[in-house]
Amino acid sequence: MKIKFLSLTLAALLAVGLIGITIYAKESDSNNKITFYIKNLEKGDLMLWDVCSRCSNTFSVTIRDDDTIYKDIYKDTYKKEVDVLSYGSAHYKGGKNLRIEVEFDDSSVALKKAQASSAIKNEDNKTIGYIYTYNLEDANDEDYNDAVITLKSWKEHR
């Protein structure tokens, strides 16, 4: 009798627990692909981004959440010179899993990253926005300028 009661109780707890849980699959990164998840933004926040590169590879950058693609950016030349690929802005629509996805076309690339993020504070030490910077290295020269992505955000007063 005790075993039957424990089994039913365990089954009920498991069922209740599973109903309330939503699981979002994290995309798997590979050598030539990396995903950066952006935290702290709220629906309506203004996002500004810029993407530049100095490498001889081609790649794509997508700024998106689960519901909206804010920008698709492509580097489609093999020229190794400083290249501003994109800059722009959008209001965050509030979708889950805001992220920046980067994928180099050459599957043999082994990406390395350097990154920084910070809250932007005003003179009263109040957080008014955030800044995220991602620098990627696609080879061995360690300059970390092969893809440079910066996303800034703040609450827009209307």
Backbone as numpy.savetxt, mean C-alpha at the origin, in Angstrom:
# Nx Ny Nz CAx CAy CAz Cx Cy Cz
-22.28 -37.93 28.65 -23.09 -36.75 28.65 -22.22 -35.49 28.65
-21.14 -35.49 29.47 -20.26 -34.33 29.52 -19.59 -34.11 28.17
-19.18 -35.17 27.53 -18.50 -35.06 26.24 -19.45 -34.48 25.19
-20.70 -34.93 25.18 -21.68 -34.44 24.23 -21.93 -32.95 24.46
-22.06 -32.53 25.73 -22.29 -31.13 26.07 -21.09 -30.27 25.64
-19.88 -30.75 25.91 -18.69 -30.00 25.52 -18.57 -29.88 24.00
-18.91 -30.94 23.29 -18.85 -30.91 21.84 -19.85 -29.91 21.27
-21.06 -29.91 21.81 -22.08 -28.95 21.35 -21.68 -27.52 21.69
-21.15 -27.31 22.88 -20.73 -25.97 23.30 -19.60 -25.47 22.40
-18.63 -26.31 22.16 -17.51 -25.96 21.30 -17.99 -25.65 19.88
-18.89 -26.44 19.36 -19.42 -26.22 18.01 -20.18 -24.89 17.95
-20.96 -24.59 18.98 -21.72 -23.34 19.01 -20.78 -22.14 19.07
-19.76 -22.20 19.93 -18.80 -21.10 20.03 -18.05 -20.89 18.72
-17.69 -21.97 18.09 -16.99 -21.88 16.82 -17.89 -21.26 15.77
-19.14 -21.65 15.71 -20.08 -21.11 14.73 -20.31 -19.62 14.97
-20.50 -19.22 16.21 -20.71 -17.81 16.53 -19.46 -17.01 16.20
-18.32 -17.55 16.50 -17.06 -16.86 16.21 -16.85 -16.66 14.72
-17.20 -17.64 13.91 -16.98 -17.54 12.48 -17.94 -16.57 11.82
-19.13 -16.40 12.35 -20.10 -15.50 11.76 -19.59 -14.07 11.80
-18.95 -13.67 12.87 -18.52 -12.29 13.05 -17.16 -11.98 12.49
-16.49 -12.92 11.88 -15.13 -12.68 11.41 -15.13 -12.51 9.89
-14.53 -11.43 9.43 -14.32 -11.22 8.02 -12.82 -11.31 7.77
-12.43 -12.12 6.85 -11.02 -12.31 6.56 -10.72 -11.75 5.17
-9.72 -10.87 5.10 -9.29 -10.32 3.83 -7.98 -11.00 3.45
-7.95 -11.56 2.28 -6.74 -12.25 1.84 -5.66 -11.23 1.55
-4.49 -11.43 2.11 -3.36 -10.58 1.80 -2.70 -11.13 0.55
-2.49 -10.23 -0.39 -1.87 -10.66 -1.63 -0.44 -11.10 -1.34
-0.04 -12.14 -1.99 1.31 -12.63 -1.73 2.32 -11.85 -2.57
3.35 -11.38 -1.92 4.42 -10.70 -2.62 5.37 -11.75 -3.19
6.09 -11.37 -4.21 7.10 -12.24 -4.79 8.35 -11.39 -4.97
9.38 -11.94 -5.59 10.62 -11.20 -5.78 10.40 -9.88 -6.51
9.53 -9.88 -7.51 9.34 -8.70 -8.35 8.05 -7.94 -8.03
7.37 -8.31 -6.96 6.11 -7.65 -6.60 6.08 -7.40 -5.09
5.59 -6.21 -4.73 5.49 -5.88 -3.31 4.24 -5.03 -3.09
3.61 -5.21 -1.95 2.40 -4.47 -1.61 2.63 -3.75 -0.29
2.30 -2.46 -0.26 2.40 -1.65 0.95 0.99 -1.26 1.37
0.61 -1.63 2.59 -0.72 -1.29 3.11 -0.63 0.03 3.84
-1.56 0.92 3.53 -1.60 2.27 4.09 -2.61 2.29 5.23
-2.18 2.75 6.38 -3.05 2.81 7.56 -3.37 4.26 7.89
-4.30 4.45 8.79 -4.62 5.73 9.42 -5.47 6.68 8.59
-5.74 6.41 7.33 -6.57 7.33 6.57 -8.05 7.05 6.84
-8.83 8.10 6.74 -10.27 8.00 6.94 -10.98 8.48 5.68
-12.19 8.00 5.49 -13.00 8.39 4.34 -13.03 9.91 4.23
-12.77 10.42 3.03 -12.77 11.85 2.79 -11.41 12.51 2.87
-10.40 11.83 3.45 -9.06 12.41 3.52 -8.53 12.64 2.10
-7.79 13.72 1.94 -7.17 14.02 0.66 -5.83 13.28 0.58
-5.60 12.58 -0.51 -4.34 11.88 -0.75 -3.62 12.57 -1.91
-2.34 12.79 -1.76 -1.50 13.27 -2.85 -0.35 12.29 -3.02
0.00 11.98 -4.24 1.08 11.04 -4.47 2.01 11.56 -5.56
3.21 11.03 -5.53 4.13 11.19 -6.65 4.95 9.92 -6.76
5.27 9.59 -8.00 6.04 8.38 -8.30 7.12 8.78 -9.30
8.37 8.46 -8.98 9.45 8.70 -9.91 10.37 7.49 -9.95
11.26 7.48 -10.92 12.12 6.31 -11.12 13.42 6.74 -11.78
14.42 5.93 -11.51 15.70 6.03 -12.22 16.25 4.61 -12.35
15.66 3.86 -13.27 16.12 2.49 -13.49 15.87 2.09 -14.94
16.46 0.99 -15.33 16.31 0.52 -16.71 15.32 -0.63 -16.82
14.44 -0.76 -15.84 13.39 -1.76 -15.89 12.03 -1.09 -16.09
11.06 -1.88 -16.45 9.68 -1.40 -16.55 8.89 -1.98 -15.40
7.89 -1.22 -14.94 7.09 -1.68 -13.80 5.77 -0.91 -13.75
4.89 -1.37 -12.87 3.62 -0.68 -12.65 3.44 -0.41 -11.17
2.71 0.65 -10.87 2.33 1.01 -9.51 0.82 1.25 -9.53
0.11 0.63 -8.61 -1.33 0.85 -8.50 -1.65 1.30 -7.08
-2.36 2.41 -6.97 -2.85 2.90 -5.69 -4.32 2.55 -5.65
-4.72 1.74 -4.65 -6.08 1.21 -4.65 -6.53 0.78 -3.28
-7.81 0.52 -3.16 -8.36 -0.20 -2.02 -9.22 -1.32 -2.61
-9.98 -2.02 -1.79 -10.74 -3.15 -2.31 -11.86 -2.74 -3.27
-12.27 -1.46 -3.22 -13.38 -0.99 -4.04 -12.98 -0.06 -5.17
-11.87 0.64 -5.04 -11.53 1.72 -5.97 -10.07 1.65 -6.38
-9.81 1.84 -7.66 -8.45 2.07 -8.15 -8.31 3.57 -8.31
-7.42 4.17 -7.51 -7.21 5.61 -7.55 -6.28 6.00 -8.69
-5.28 5.16 -8.96 -4.35 5.48 -10.04 -3.56 4.24 -10.44
-3.46 4.01 -11.74 -2.55 3.03 -12.32 -1.43 3.80 -12.98
-0.21 3.46 -12.67 0.96 4.18 -13.17 1.90 3.16 -13.82
2.44 3.50 -15.00 3.33 2.58 -15.69 4.64 3.26 -16.05
5.72 2.54 -15.86 7.01 2.95 -16.43 7.24 1.99 -17.57
7.14 2.49 -18.80 7.17 1.61 -19.96 8.40 1.83 -20.84
9.41 2.50 -20.29 10.65 2.67 -21.05 11.81 2.05 -20.26
12.87 1.75 -20.99 14.05 1.16 -20.36 15.15 2.20 -20.14
14.83 3.48 -20.33 15.82 4.54 -20.15 16.13 4.70 -18.66
17.43 4.81 -18.36 17.85 4.98 -16.97 18.19 6.45 -16.73
17.14 7.23 -16.59 17.28 8.64 -16.24 16.15 8.98 -15.28
16.31 10.06 -14.56 15.26 10.44 -13.62 13.98 10.72 -14.40
12.91 10.07 -13.99 11.64 10.15 -14.70 10.51 10.31 -13.69
9.81 11.44 -13.75 8.62 11.62 -12.92 7.48 10.93 -13.66
7.00 9.84 -13.08 5.99 9.02 -13.75 4.58 9.52 -13.49
4.34 10.03 -12.30 2.98 10.46 -11.97 2.98 11.33 -10.73
2.04 12.22 -10.69 1.69 12.92 -9.47 0.20 13.23 -9.59
-0.48 13.23 -8.48 -1.91 13.46 -8.53 -2.53 13.45 -7.16
-3.85 13.50 -7.15 -4.56 13.53 -5.88 -5.93 12.89 -6.04
-6.50 12.50 -4.91 -7.85 11.93 -4.86 -8.31 11.96 -3.42
-9.60 11.95 -3.23 -10.16 11.79 -1.89 -10.34 10.31 -1.62
-9.89 9.87 -0.47 -10.02 8.47 -0.07 -11.50 8.16 0.14
-11.99 7.14 -0.57 -13.41 6.79 -0.52 -13.76 5.86 0.63
-12.76 5.40 1.37 -13.03 4.62 2.57 -13.05 3.12 2.40
-12.65 2.61 1.24 -12.63 1.17 1.04 -11.60 0.48 1.91
-11.79 -0.79 2.14 -10.86 -1.56 2.97 -9.55 -1.80 2.23
-8.49 -1.99 3.01 -7.17 -2.38 2.50 -6.58 -1.39 1.50
-6.52 -0.12 1.88 -5.84 0.87 1.05 -4.39 0.43 0.91
-3.90 0.43 -0.32 -2.57 -0.11 -0.54 -1.94 0.45 -1.81
-0.63 0.25 -1.89 0.14 0.56 -3.09 0.76 -0.75 -3.54
0.45 -1.16 -4.75 1.00 -2.40 -5.31 2.03 -2.04 -6.37
3.20 -2.64 -6.27 4.28 -2.40 -7.23 4.68 -3.74 -7.84
4.76 -3.77 -9.17 5.19 -5.01 -9.82 6.13 -4.68 -10.98
7.34 -5.21 -10.89 8.31 -5.08 -11.98 8.03 -6.17 -13.00
8.12 -5.81 -14.28 7.80 -6.75 -15.35 8.78 -7.92 -15.42
10.03 -7.66 -15.11 11.06 -8.69 -15.13 10.92 -9.56 -13.88
10.51 -10.80 -14.05 10.27 -11.68 -12.91 11.55 -12.07 -12.17
12.72 -11.81 -12.77 13.97 -12.16 -12.09 14.44 -11.05 -11.13
13.77 -9.91 -11.13 14.12 -8.82 -10.21 13.87 -9.25 -8.78
14.81 -8.98 -7.91 14.65 -9.26 -6.47 14.59 -7.91 -5.75
13.37 -7.43 -5.55 13.18 -6.10 -4.96 13.66 -6.03 -3.51
14.27 -4.90 -3.20 14.61 -4.55 -1.81 13.95 -3.21 -1.54
13.63 -2.96 -0.27 12.90 -1.73 0.04 13.53 -0.97 1.19
13.34 0.33 1.15 13.62 1.24 2.25 12.35 2.07 2.38
11.87 2.26 3.60 10.61 2.98 3.74 10.60 3.82 5.00
9.73 4.82 4.99 9.55 5.69 6.15 8.10 6.14 6.17
7.57 6.31 7.35 6.22 6.86 7.49 6.17 7.67 8.78
5.27 8.65 8.77 5.19 9.51 9.92 3.87 10.25 9.93
3.42 10.60 11.12 2.30 11.51 11.25 2.82 12.92 11.01
2.02 13.76 10.39 2.36 15.16 10.20 1.65 15.92 11.31
2.43 16.63 12.11 1.89 17.32 13.30 1.95 18.83 13.10
0.95 19.53 13.64 0.97 20.99 13.60 1.66 21.53 14.85
1.66 22.85 15.00 2.38 23.47 16.13 1.79 23.09 17.48
0.54 22.60 17.51 -0.09 22.13 18.75 0.11 20.64 18.97
0.96 20.02 18.15 1.25 18.59 18.21 0.03 17.73 17.85
-0.91 18.32 17.11 -2.09 17.59 16.66 -1.78 16.97 15.29
-2.14 15.71 15.12 -1.92 15.04 13.83 -2.89 15.61 12.80
-2.31 16.12 11.72 -3.13 16.69 10.65 -3.02 15.91 9.36
-2.17 14.91 9.34 -2.01 14.10 8.14 -0.93 13.06 8.35
-0.61 12.37 7.25 0.40 11.32 7.29 1.22 11.37 6.01
2.44 10.85 6.09 3.30 10.74 4.92 3.93 9.35 4.91
3.93 8.74 3.74 4.50 7.41 3.54 5.43 7.49 2.33
6.65 7.00 2.49 7.62 6.99 1.39 8.21 5.60 1.25
8.23 5.12 0.02 8.77 3.79 -0.28 9.81 3.93 -1.39
11.03 3.46 -1.12 12.12 3.49 -2.08 12.50 2.05 -2.40
12.48 1.70 -3.67 12.74 0.33 -4.08 14.03 0.22 -4.87
14.73 -0.87 -4.64 15.97 -1.21 -5.32 15.72 -2.48 -6.12
16.05 -2.43 -7.43 15.80 -3.59 -8.29 17.07 -4.33 -8.70
18.22 -3.86 -8.22 19.49 -4.51 -8.60 20.43 -4.49 -7.41
21.70 -4.28 -7.67 22.69 -4.32 -6.59 23.46 -3.03 -6.39
23.05 -1.93 -7.03 23.80 -0.69 -6.86 23.41 0.07 -5.59
22.39 -0.40 -4.90 22.00 0.12 -3.58 21.66 1.61 -3.57
21.15 2.15 -4.70 20.78 3.56 -4.70 19.32 3.78 -4.28
18.53 2.75 -4.27 17.14 2.79 -3.82 16.34 3.92 -4.48
16.61 4.14 -5.78 15.84 5.13 -6.52 15.19 4.53 -7.77
15.11 3.22 -7.81 14.55 2.56 -8.98 13.04 2.78 -9.07
12.39 2.84 -7.94 11.00 3.31 -7.84 10.91 4.05 -6.51
10.47 5.29 -6.56 10.31 6.10 -5.35 8.85 6.57 -5.33
8.14 6.15 -4.30 6.70 6.42 -4.21 6.44 7.15 -2.90
5.76 8.28 -2.98 5.40 9.03 -1.79 3.90 9.29 -1.80
3.26 9.02 -0.68 1.83 9.30 -0.51 1.67 10.16 0.74
1.01 11.30 0.58 0.73 12.20 1.70 -0.77 12.31 1.85
-1.23 12.55 3.07 -2.67 12.68 3.28 -2.96 13.68 4.38
-4.13 14.25 4.33 -4.62 15.08 5.42 -6.12 15.26 5.28
-6.71 15.69 6.35 -8.14 15.97 6.35 -8.36 17.27 5.62
-9.27 17.25 4.68 -9.56 18.46 3.94 -10.77 19.14 4.57
-10.60 20.39 4.90 -11.71 21.15 5.48 -12.48 21.78 4.34
-13.77 21.55 4.34 -14.61 22.07 3.25 -15.59 23.08 3.78
